[in-house]
Structure formats: structure tokens, C-alpha cells
């Protein structure tokens, strides 16, 4: 099996999010992190590696642009798949 290019790091998620300059984007990031934690029951972790896109990615500019309850349902459904 090939070695994963993206690996978990010990970097602080909070420190990373605190460096987001735009206050609204930072607040959205914290809200999404909390949502993901509530659905997965796992603590956020930082990962390195090259980022790629695929048909399964969801890009959100602002949390206010989406219906958060639906996002929770999508995440829960993806976790079951």
C-alpha cells in the first residue's frame, strides 16, 4: 500500500484558526469546527500535505450562505457511507 502524503501533525487547531485575519471567516471556521466535532465525536486535528479537489468537496465562503442544519445532515450521512 502506498504511503499517505497527508499526515496528522501536532500543530494546534486553535492557533491556526486564531491566525485567520477576517473576523467573520474566523468565526465561521470555529463554528464549522464545532459542528464537525459534534457530528464526529472527535477532536479537530491538523494535517499537512498537498490539497486536491474532487467532486466530493464542499466549498463554503461564509457560514451564513448555507443552511447549517442541512450541513449537519450531510456530514452525518457522509459519516455513515
N, C-alpha and C positions, 0 to 999 in steps of 0.2 A: 504494500500500500504506500502511496506517495505521502511524503511529509506535508503537513498543513503549512501554508505560507503565513497564515494569520494565527498568532499565538496570544494567549492571555498574558497580560502584564500585571505588575503590582502597582501601576500608576493609579492615582486617586481619581475616581469619577467626579467627586465633588470639586476637586481642584480644577479639573478640566472644564466642568460646567461653569465654575466661578469665573473662568477666563473669557467666557463669551461676552463680548462687549455690549451688544444690544440688549437692554434690559428685558424687552418683550420676548426676544428669542431665548434668552437665558431662562425666563420664567416658563416658557413653553417646553424647553428641554427638561427642566426639573419636573414639570407635570407629566411629560411622556415617560420619564424615568420612573416616576412613582406609579404610573399606570402599568408599565411593564412589570414592575416589581410585584404589584398586587395580583396580576394575572399569572405570572410565572412562579411566584412564591420564592424567587431567588434574588439575591442582592446584585446590583449592577456591577459590571466588570469592564475593564478597559482592555482592548485588543489592538494589536499592531498589524501591519500588513497592507498590501495594496487593496484598494477598494475597486470593486467591479459592480456593474449594474446588471440586472436581469429583469425578466418580466414579472418577477415576484416582489420587486422593491416598491415601496410606497414612499413618495417624496411629499413632505408637508412643509410649506413655507411658514405658516402660522397655525398654531393650535386652534385659533378662533375660526379658521377656514373649514374646519371639519366638525362632524358630529361625534363627540367623544364617546358616547355610549356605543355607537356603531364601531368605532375603532376598538373598543374593548371586546366586542363580539367577534370582530375579525381576528384579533390576536388570540382569543380563546379557541376559535375554530382552527387557526393555523397550528396551535399547540397540539390539538387532537389529531391532526393529519400526519 
